[in-house]
Amino acid sequence: MTLHPPASAQQLQQLEAALGLVLPADFREFYAFCNGFKSAEFLFHITPIEEVLHFKAEYQPRQFLFAEYGACVDFWMVEIRPESSGYRILSQGQDGEMVLLTDSLALFIHRFLQGGVFGLLD
């Protein structure tokens, strides 16, 4: 796994401006620690902010592409829910519908570290 250098305060502000809301604290902390990472396992990567911004127009308001593997074979979206001060990490189900994977960034990363990409697919 290769960590990208930390995101700058300006990059975080650009992302929040593009989303029109404040990122949850754990996402701000994550991106301040590393601006995503890449893994050799199935070309899995956590999306750096500049890539999120590049593809933002392709997604619903309050959502952004957070992770993908295998050149978009599978992907995970973050949906920020300001009304509940929370968020959801969603993945695409077998029928094409977006399904809840978790509401915890720490659990998402833990599942990847423990089970690789396949730990994120159930």
C-alpha positions in Angstrom: 0.0 0.0 0.0 1.3 3.4 -0.9 -0.1 6.5 0.9 -0.4 9.7 -1.0 1.0 12.9 0.7 -1.5 14.7 3.0 -4.1 16.9 1.4 -3.6 20.6 2.0 -6.1 22.8 3.8 -6.8 24.4 0.4 -7.7 21.0 -1.1 -10.0 20.2 1.7 -11.7 23.6 1.3 -12.1 23.0 -2.4 -13.7 19.6 -1.8 -16.1 21.1 0.7 -17.0 23.9 -1.6 -17.7 21.4 -4.5 -19.9 19.4 -2.2 -21.5 22.4 -0.7 -21.1 21.1 2.9 -18.5 20.4 5.6 -16.8 17.0 5.5 -17.3 14.7 8.5 -14.4 15.0 11.0 -13.1 11.5 10.3 -12.8 12.3 6.5 -11.1 15.6 7.2 -8.6 13.7 9.5 -8.1 11.0 7.0 -7.4 13.3 4.1 -5.2 15.5 6.3 -3.1 12.3 7.1 -3.0 11.0 3.5 -4.7 12.2 0.4 -5.9 8.6 -0.4 -3.8 5.6 -1.1 -3.2 2.9 -3.7 -2.8 -0.8 -3.3 -1.4 -3.4 -5.7 -4.4 -5.6 -4.8 -6.7 -5.5 -7.8 -5.6 -1.9 -8.4 -7.7 -0.8 -5.4 -7.3 2.8 -4.3 -8.8 5.4 -2.1 -9.6 8.4 -4.3 -7.4 11.5 -3.8 -9.2 14.9 -3.6 -8.1 16.1 -7.0 -9.8 13.0 -8.6 -12.9 13.4 -6.5 -13.1 17.0 -7.8 -12.5 15.9 -11.4 -15.4 13.4 -11.4 -17.8 15.3 -9.0 -20.2 16.3 -11.8 -20.9 12.6 -12.5 -22.4 12.0 -9.1 -25.4 13.1 -7.1 -25.3 16.1 -4.8 -23.7 15.3 -1.4 -22.0 12.2 -2.9 -18.5 11.5 -4.0 -16.4 8.6 -5.3 -14.3 7.4 -2.4 -12.7 4.2 -3.6 -12.6 1.9 -6.6 -10.7 -1.1 -7.9 -10.0 -2.7 -11.2 -10.7 0.4 -13.3 -14.2 0.9 -11.9 -15.1 -2.8 -11.7 -16.4 -1.9 -8.3 -16.6 1.4 -6.5 -17.6 2.9 -3.2 -19.4 6.2 -2.8 -19.7 8.4 0.2 -23.1 10.0 0.7 -23.1 12.8 3.3 -26.3 13.3 5.2 -26.2 16.7 6.8 -29.7 16.3 8.3 -28.3 13.6 10.6 -24.7 14.9 10.8 -23.6 11.5 9.4 -22.7 9.8 6.2 -23.0 6.4 4.5 -20.5 4.5 2.4 -22.3 2.8 -0.4 -21.4 0.1 -2.9 -23.1 -1.1 -6.0 -25.2 -4.3 -5.4 -25.6 -7.1 -7.9 -28.8 -5.5 -9.2 -27.1 -2.2 -9.8 -28.7 -0.5 -6.8 -26.5 1.3 -4.3 -26.5 -0.5 -1.0 -25.2 0.5 2.4 -21.8 -1.0 3.3 -21.1 1.0 6.5 -21.5 4.4 8.2 -17.9 4.3 9.5 -14.8 5.2 7.7 -12.7 3.4 10.3 -14.7 0.2 9.7 -14.4 0.5 5.9 -10.6 0.8 6.2 -10.5 -2.0 8.8 -12.4 -4.3 6.5 -10.0 -3.6 3.6 -7.0 -4.1 5.8 -8.4 -7.4 7.2 -10.0 -8.9 4.0 -8.7 -6.9 1.1 -11.1 -5.8 -1.6 -13.2 -8.9 -0.9 -13.8 -7.7 2.7 -15.6 -4.7 1.2 -18.0 -6.7 -1.1 -20.6 -8.1 1.4 
